[in-house]
Amino acid sequence: MGREIEITEKNFEQEVLKSDIPVLVDFWATWCGPCRMVAPVVEEISEEYSGKVKVGKLNIDDNPSIASKYKVMSIPTLMLFKGGAVVDHLIGAQSKVQIKAMIDKA
């Protein structure tokens, strides 16, 4: 894993909601094929945006309350948080170009 951090119910508030830089959260699960397809792209983004955007992975099976709170119905779902709020999101396996466009827009 690159510079991604594991997001859990214990550290979500500190790592995501209280972050002073935008946070891209990858909602995923081990059994999800498309999640494995998008994982290398998310890892590349974590390295390219190092210091500008924090990238975290949240396993929905291990952290169901957060997935439920943000109404994550299908995975992979990528949510971009800024100032403690969701500013944008993408659902499904996305290309690097699409993910970068979402981040750059914010």
Phi, psi and omega per residue, in radians:
M1 nan 2.433 -3.132
G2 -1.263 -2.103 -3.105
R3 -1.739 0.248 -3.121
E4 -1.234 2.611 3.068
I5 -1.980 2.652 3.091
E6 -1.481 2.140 3.128
I7 -1.697 2.298 3.134
T8 -2.309 3.048 3.084
E9 -1.078 -0.524 -3.110
K10 -1.257 -0.669 -3.037
N11 -1.898 0.052 -3.072
F12 -0.989 -0.848 -3.103
E13 -1.067 -0.822 -3.096
Q14 -1.188 -0.857 -3.030
E15 -1.339 -0.556 -3.035
V16 -1.891 -1.060 -3.016
L17 -1.199 -0.584 -3.108
K18 -1.746 0.136 -3.118
S19 -1.161 2.450 3.118
D20 -1.527 -0.063 3.033
I21 -2.190 2.777 3.114
P22 -1.008 2.624 -3.129
V23 -2.215 2.180 3.039
L24 -1.678 2.067 -3.137
V25 -1.902 2.178 3.110
D26 -1.708 1.856 3.073
F27 -1.453 2.122 -3.018
W28 -2.568 3.099 3.017
A29 -2.651 2.691 -3.080
T30 -1.105 -0.522 -3.085
W31 -1.481 0.003 -3.025
C32 -1.642 1.923 3.135
G33 -1.042 -0.898 3.125
P34 -1.040 -0.499 3.102
C35 -1.112 -0.705 3.128
R36 -1.182 -0.543 3.122
M37 -1.201 -0.662 -3.071
V38 -1.486 -0.304 -3.081
A39 -0.965 -0.804 -3.140
P40 -1.123 -0.582 3.117
V41 -1.168 -0.766 3.123
V42 -1.094 -0.677 3.116
E43 -1.113 -0.754 3.105
E44 -1.068 -0.726 3.140
I45 -1.120 -0.680 3.136
S46 -1.075 -0.578 3.124
E47 -1.379 -0.744 -3.115
E48 -1.151 -0.607 -3.083
Y49 -1.781 0.288 -3.123
S50 -0.915 2.246 -3.133
G51 1.559 -0.355 -3.132
K52 -1.841 -0.633 -3.132
V53 -2.397 2.309 3.067
K54 -1.533 2.425 3.139
V55 -2.115 2.224 3.140
G56 -2.320 2.702 3.106
K57 -2.013 2.323 -3.141
L58 -2.136 1.990 3.131
N59 -1.359 2.014 -3.047
I60 -1.199 -0.434 3.115
D61 -1.241 -0.601 -3.125
D62 -1.514 -0.331 -3.051
N63 -2.353 1.049 -3.023
P64 -1.130 -0.500 -3.069
S65 -1.178 -0.610 3.127
I66 -1.253 -0.767 3.107
A67 -1.025 -0.696 3.133
S68 -1.198 -0.760 -3.122
K69 -1.026 -0.701 -3.106
Y70 -1.668 0.229 3.048
K71 0.936 0.783 3.093
V72 -1.359 1.900 -3.077
M73 -1.736 -0.519 3.110
S74 -2.420 2.660 -3.117
I75 -2.205 2.707 0.006
P76 -1.261 2.513 2.967
T77 -2.138 2.269 3.082
L78 -1.909 2.158 3.109
M79 -2.069 2.377 3.105
L80 -1.841 2.072 3.124
F81 -1.805 2.437 3.081
K82 -2.531 2.211 -3.124
G83 1.064 0.548 3.085
G84 1.463 0.061 -3.125
A85 -2.235 2.689 3.069
V86 -1.296 2.137 3.118
V87 -1.803 -0.337 3.115
D88 -2.918 2.833 3.080
H89 -2.721 2.736 3.071
L90 -2.284 2.460 3.121
I91 -2.058 2.373 3.132
G92 1.630 2.988 3.135
A93 -1.182 2.098 -3.081
Q94 -1.995 2.739 3.091
S95 -1.382 2.818 3.102
K96 -1.039 -0.682 3.138
V97 -1.048 -0.778 -3.135
Q98 -1.133 -0.735 -3.128
I99 -1.168 -0.771 3.128
K100 -1.106 -0.656 3.126
A101 -1.088 -0.712 3.125
M102 -1.114 -0.772 -3.131
I103 -1.156 -0.804 -3.086
D104 -1.127 -0.569 3.134
K105 -1.132 -0.616 -3.113
A106 -1.372 nan nan
